[in-house]
């Protein structure tokens, strides 16, 4: 793995029925997805959360703003 070119983003507020495969489909529109991780644990509020790792993101600020607009489910 070349970790120098990997950028991770945190995400939350997605339904219980949403799978990693579905999230992969949504996130791949914004770059080269390398990994999606959804822990079995939940936040203290009871919501699910996860992390998506992209390779080769050039403008992390722009990508973060675009990802913030995604509505899934």
Backbone torsions as a table, in degrees:
resi	resn	phi	psi	omega
1	UNK	NA	139.0	175.4
2	UNK	-105.3	90.6	-174.4
3	UNK	-69.8	-13.1	-179.7
4	UNK	-66.1	-26.9	-174.0
5	UNK	-107.8	17.7	-178.8
6	UNK	-106.4	134.1	177.1
7	UNK	-124.7	130.7	-179.6
8	UNK	-107.1	143.3	175.7
9	UNK	-128.7	140.9	176.3
10	UNK	-91.0	141.6	174.9
11	UNK	-141.6	157.1	-179.3
12	UNK	-154.8	-176.9	176.9
13	UNK	63.0	54.3	173.9
14	UNK	-129.0	151.4	-172.8
15	UNK	-65.7	160.7	179.9
16	UNK	-64.3	-29.0	-176.3
17	UNK	-83.4	-9.9	-178.2
18	UNK	-73.3	130.8	-179.1
19	UNK	-103.0	167.2	176.3
20	UNK	-60.6	-37.5	179.6
21	UNK	-61.4	-43.4	178.3
22	UNK	-64.9	-41.2	178.3
23	UNK	-64.1	-38.7	178.0
24	UNK	-56.8	-45.1	179.4
25	UNK	-58.4	-43.4	-179.3
26	UNK	-71.1	-43.0	-175.8
27	UNK	-73.9	-28.0	-176.2
28	UNK	-64.7	-15.9	176.5
29	UNK	-66.5	-20.8	-174.8
30	UNK	-105.7	-0.1	177.5
31	UNK	158.0	-172.1	-177.3
32	UNK	-82.5	94.7	-178.2
33	UNK	-73.4	129.9	179.1
34	UNK	-106.8	-30.0	-177.3
35	UNK	-162.4	143.5	169.7
36	UNK	-126.2	129.7	-178.5
37	UNK	-126.7	123.2	176.0
38	UNK	-121.6	108.8	-180.0
39	UNK	-65.1	155.8	175.2
40	UNK	-69.8	-26.9	178.6
41	UNK	-71.9	161.8	175.4
42	UNK	-120.7	164.1	175.0
43	UNK	-65.3	165.6	179.4
44	UNK	-60.3	-19.6	178.1
45	UNK	-84.7	-5.6	179.9
46	UNK	93.5	-1.7	-179.1
47	UNK	-85.6	150.2	174.7
48	UNK	-77.7	156.9	176.6
49	UNK	-150.3	168.9	179.3
50	UNK	-167.2	-176.4	-179.9
51	UNK	-134.4	141.1	174.5
52	UNK	-121.0	137.1	-180.0
53	UNK	-114.8	127.0	178.3
54	UNK	-111.3	151.1	172.9
55	UNK	-109.3	134.4	172.0
56	UNK	80.5	24.4	176.5
57	UNK	-72.0	124.3	-178.6
58	UNK	-88.3	-40.2	-177.8
59	UNK	-121.6	94.0	-175.4
60	UNK	-67.5	-34.0	178.9
61	UNK	-62.7	-47.1	179.6
62	UNK	-62.9	-46.2	-179.2
63	UNK	-62.6	-41.5	178.5
64	UNK	-60.8	-42.6	178.3
65	UNK	-63.7	-41.0	179.6
66	UNK	-67.6	-42.2	179.4
67	UNK	-65.8	-30.8	-179.8
68	UNK	-66.0	-19.0	-178.2
69	UNK	-90.2	-9.4	-176.9
70	UNK	-69.4	133.4	172.5
71	UNK	-120.2	122.0	-177.3
72	UNK	-118.2	126.2	177.9
73	UNK	84.0	NA	NA
